[in-house]
Amino acid sequence: MMTILGLLFFQHLFLSLSLSLSSFLFFCARPRCISITMLQKHLTSESAVRLHEERRGRKPNTDMQLSSLAYSSRYATQDVPKFEIPENSAEPQVAYQLIHDELELDGRPAMNCASFVHTWMEPQADKLIMENIAKNLSDQDEYPSTMRIQERCISIIGNLWHAQEAIGTATVGSSEALMLGGLALKKMWQNQRKAQGKDASKPNIIFGNNAQVALEKFARYFDVEERLIPVTADSHHVLDVEKAVEACDENTIGIFIILGSTYTGHFEDVKRLSQLLDEHEKKTGHSINIHVDAASGGFVAPFAFPGLEWDFRLPRVVSINASGHKFGLSYAGVGWVLWRSSDFLPKELIFELHYLGGTQYSFNLNFSRPACFMISQYYNLIRLGREGYTRIVENDLSNARLLSEALEESGIFDLVSDMHRADGVFGWQNKRSTKDMAKEKGKKSGMTNYNPSLPVVSFKLTDEFKEKHKHVKQSAISTLLRTNGWIVPNYALPPNEDKIEILRVVVRESLSRDMVHRLVDDILQTTDLLTRVDSEMQTSEYAPLEYISEANKRPRTDNDHAKDEHKDVKKPRTYARTC
Ligand SMILES: Cc1ncc(COP(=O)(O)O)c(C=O)c1O
């Protein structure tokens, strides 16, 4: 009896986790569309509940006495204001507690392995942030010391990126920063075309279809044709620089190249691109510049791979952006864009403002923005120094390698990221042990050099596993890990390679060695649970029809998995999901 009940329980669990996962994904996809609706009307499940209450004749009670104790206030049993501003005030501790409690339902930032954004700072940095939280970075005259700190950060970062006379600005993040970089490329190209008496109405920009959505936003918002280069296994899932140069013509304003792909952490080859563009210029006379989107890599490469040439050492690199809030180790709200010199920042983009009693120069998309996170970046730069940043990023990489090797050695997963493989060794299809290859290379050079990359671990179930456990869906691993608090997303590689789904972990400093051990255990235990349920279902007389049907005896391929997972989801051309 217990076995039958047990099986029924597992059948229920398994069915709800995997068989109905397509409908789950469908619902997961919905909020993105809803958010567009929300621009017009705040329509959510909450408003549906309110409509239901109103239909049942229940009126919101507003006349109960407010209490200064959160849980004896009227909001303990009444709906909190969601649609209209309340007539009466609430006690601060009541308002605080209500919002605090609701936010407890969020995931925990430290266990959010989906995000590159930093989630921890030292108490002294927190203190500086709180002391300066009221300062607006746009008030240049009012906060001259804050402005001096911004200038120092630009000099320090420019130095890290080997600039001689860099000019730049703090932004709210890499999205704003790379749009400014793209706008400068566009203006430079337009000015040149106009000076030559040529048509300047059809600009295009080139990047890989692994690009983060911000790059596509630039193209769409600023009327530049995007020429997307499909990624392939041969290009290690990132921009194929040869194809990028083939796509150039006289209307190309520049190439966006990514130092640290969002999908797999691979660095795109800036140096090779630069060489190819030199050859292209010799052949065609078109000189095409590069903007490096180093959102994550801008604070990884200078410390972990100082010999790698990707920055202003290469003359074609005219601008670079990075997120201070990723491996710059500040909280969300600070990014950087630097040009190699003022020659590459067209004057039209610089606004001279006579405002609030002084003259200010601005080249930002946003006017008002917080100063405190920029200040926290300066704290990190002087507190950590080169020594501290190097130690942290090497620790991240070392933990990411350990995670990669543990998953690979389990025999259950293929590693799509290559950060744990010896320099120049790519691909999970290569069945020789990664460690052996690293050792062989190490013997030759005296040390082991790994592929330059972000500390990102992307992995997928092996084909052998999928054949053996036809009904285990990779996305169920991601869903089940959530019950242990881990946020590990599962999603498809960019179009062209979208048959392959990856689970992805960004290893940030808060994912210490001990946490990596726990994560490996949880991933393996979760997969084991799904495997056992699958095996039991295959032999159970209570198994659903799907288990016994002949159709499912055929080995499942990556293609089948991709089809199941995305039945209702429209395929995007790139990282950007469309509603
Ligand atoms: C490669 C890349 N570019 C741009 C961005 C956008 O950066 P931000 O979130 O700082 O605007 C990201 C964010 O993950 C990214 O990974």
The ligand as a Gaussian input file, in Angstrom:
#p B3LYP/6-31G(d) Opt

LIG

0 1
 C       27.160000      41.556000     -22.217000
 C       26.187000      42.488000     -21.554000
 N       25.968000      43.699000     -22.063000
 C       25.110000      44.581000     -21.503000
 C       24.412000      44.249000     -20.358000
 C       23.480000      45.250000     -19.729000
 O       24.078000      45.725000     -18.570000
 P       23.316000      46.530000     -17.427000
 O       22.452000      45.535000     -16.745000
 O       24.419000      47.035000     -16.558000
 O       22.543000      47.628000     -18.078000
 C       24.609000      42.979000     -19.777000
 C       23.868000      42.570000     -18.578000
 O       23.885000      41.441000     -18.159000
 C       25.518000      42.081000     -20.386000
 O       25.762000      40.860000     -19.864000

